[in-house]
């Protein structure tokens, strides 16, 4: 490092300064995310251990339980230990990847979350990719023809969809497409075990939940893409490009859109929190066997250890995604890096 | 002073009426609130009692039951009308609490400065990043079931956006010379905030409030749909929950599904449009951007 600075002269010194500032930026962001994660861990403890007063009473309020069962449950959850001891046990368990044991299913919470993770990633991933593609495309069209009927109709549709509860949209789709698509789950029981047949079956089940999630999330991409392109459209380099005789759609595709794309790319990660909320209701409506449906099942109990694990994992994932968005924004946009 | 305020209000109203969408939405909201308030006068609440329902279960609309009947043979029209009361009440209460917390935190973060402001800002950002529905679910599952819990859960998860907005607006006011003058004349914190900062921030808070109501009503229906609402009250969310769990959805009972959902969409869209119209009037920078 030092030798390269000596030989490279002023330019090398410049890169070194940029390097340390990037490092400091990264350290700051990672540190802030770590503090947030610690907050989530404490909040998880407060919510599920301290607010209920007696978690065992909360969990068993709707079912007949014998005193022996209650005593066994109290011992297993350790609710009679001092609060500090309970918190240390809980935090230590988290560090080892131990999220406790589900009260209803009597299985490790981390294993249950692991099983349900992939269906959710499949659903959320597909919906996000499609929503981003659709939103960007519509947003570019709307901004380029600002004030046109297309633009107004798009903004109107986006505002209306914004006012629609996700679960209701799912219920409507279910009723409207009676029998065209499977109404629940991820697989049919009677499908031959070959890969193509299985994949097609899962895709068939995926259509309705995916469309529901897509309909309520694409609007955000569209509106952000539209306003960020509108900002670029006054820029002088576009006038230059036009003056050089470039066709209108080439000016758009080669110059305006790439610059306007940046805020939207990070939106994919920033929107993750909203998407997580969406999966809870959409998976409940379509019985899609992911983390959202697991949350709903835990709620029915209520299965506090399972809910606690889901809360920590989902909130932690959102914090990580926000971190990715912040870092990505700096990596992608040279203007942010320089300032 | 009062005359100036009144003429300002008249000017805002005149500009607001120019936005046709906002004006129509305001009319719709007025009518819905009136219907909700008058529901006990216009209808007989006995029809909500499952044991005294006299219709056949899950029948499509007829003259006697204009919107059909639910699984227990109750009139869907009656249920939707009474659902308005719970949805609006919970939505308003949650909004008031949320905006109150957000305004206090936002003004404190802008006015106090130093490490208190930094800590408040950090705290706000943390809550802003949390997945709100997951936190609301967690809160409503550990607290006793009921409308008060739902109100609390929605308020606790929705205040950070207001806090950010209020802080940003309050900061622009804090930098102005008249605040410095008031400080130099010996004005205390309460005087500064009460007489100068708050009046400058309130118009924006008002516009923001109408947007928060819409979100709160959606959040209420979502929590009720997940079975976290007051089990004894009829709300739009709980109607839709019954529709799914009782098999009315798979039976294709569209008349049971459409009224509560459309009611939510109409109310939320109206609040959003009124909020946007108010924002355009109160925030001159947006003018010309929204046409």
Interface residues (C-beta under 8 A of the other chain):
Chain A: X35 X36 X39 X40 X47 X48 X51 X52 X58 X147 X159 X160 X162 X163 X164 X165 X166 X167 X168 X171 X172 X174 X175 X178 X183 X273 X274 X276 X277 X280 X281 X284 X285 X295 X296 X299 X300 X302 X304 X307 X310 X311 X314 X315 X318 X319 X322
Chain B: X122 X126 X129 X130 X131 X132 X133 X134 X135 X137 X138 X139 X141 X142 X143 X214 X218 X221 X222 X225 X226 X227 X228 X237 X240 X243 X244 X249 X250 X252 X253 X254 X257 X258 X260 X261 X264 X265 X268 X269 X272 X273 X291
